[in-house]
């Protein structure tokens, strides 16, 4: 049985990433970026990739990466979730990278691992592993069509595009028309990708690559949701200890204690589910079941944690200057990313042969 506790190396990684994000992704800076035309923090991305080599954690050393596992990536995503960091880590260093690991394109994989390029899988953010996704038309060596809901496409250098011939193609982002969409989560903006005769280089079969990429994306998204929920709980407890009413800390009132205790239990259970998913992706043991369990549980907990944080911070929580709204929007966006909780519960029922009545 695997040990789901954090190792010393994982805790050291967490500390390093948290320190880096404290310097680059402070709350006022993230809020300011969401109100600008450039929501992505490319300086933070450069520090994560060039400075720490984190974009290549899943890539074997022989292919230019760090040769780490999904467990280390999960720790990074926990910290990115705690900071609602506007960087394309999940979409490039996890989803696009997993697709390339399946197709075996070493040159492009090395570019993504080194942070020289940012990749984006051109599949809508709400699609779950095994679900139907839109493809473009491949004709005469070029690609034609439009795709919507592509996360982080605005900063991608290369798009991994599934086509109607069953292939997955690498397309230079400069050859595509990328139009920003109105996104609920401004720290992970969506875009429409339009291809009008864009040249594409065949990487391999799309179906297994997309399935692997989306499964890993869903499993590791639970760690991002854990970091988000843990921040919401920690900050709410801190605020309720400091704020006073009737000359006593607000957190001392029994009704609020009960709400915090319930939230703490949910976050602890989410940590177990997220760690199990990361470990299962690492070992390959019952990974489909572990991912489905994690995502069936993670989305409601992250949303609940953000909602409780907003309510229990009282008036300040309702202001645009406080970062809670960023966490609530990320939690709501994550709740449909790579499949809703209901989709994953349905998938889990099929995996364990437990059909709904």
ZISULBEL-V944821 format. One record per helix or strand of 3 or more residues. SS is the DSSP state (alpha for helix, beta for strand). FROM is the first residue (numbers start at 1). LEN is the number of residues. If there is no record, write none. Layout:
ss=SS from=FROM len=LEN
ss=SS from=FROM len=LEN
//
This chain:
ss=alpha from=8 len=17
ss=alpha from=27 len=8
ss=alpha from=42 len=10
ss=alpha from=54 len=3
ss=alpha from=61 len=3
ss=alpha from=70 len=13
ss=alpha from=89 len=15
ss=alpha from=106 len=9
ss=beta from=119 len=3
ss=beta from=136 len=4
ss=beta from=142 len=10
ss=alpha from=153 len=3
ss=beta from=158 len=6
ss=beta from=167 len=6
ss=alpha from=173 len=3
ss=beta from=177 len=4
ss=beta from=190 len=10
ss=beta from=201 len=5
ss=alpha from=206 len=37
ss=alpha from=250 len=3
ss=alpha from=254 len=30
ss=alpha from=287 len=26
ss=alpha from=314 len=5
ss=alpha from=324 len=11
ss=alpha from=341 len=11
//
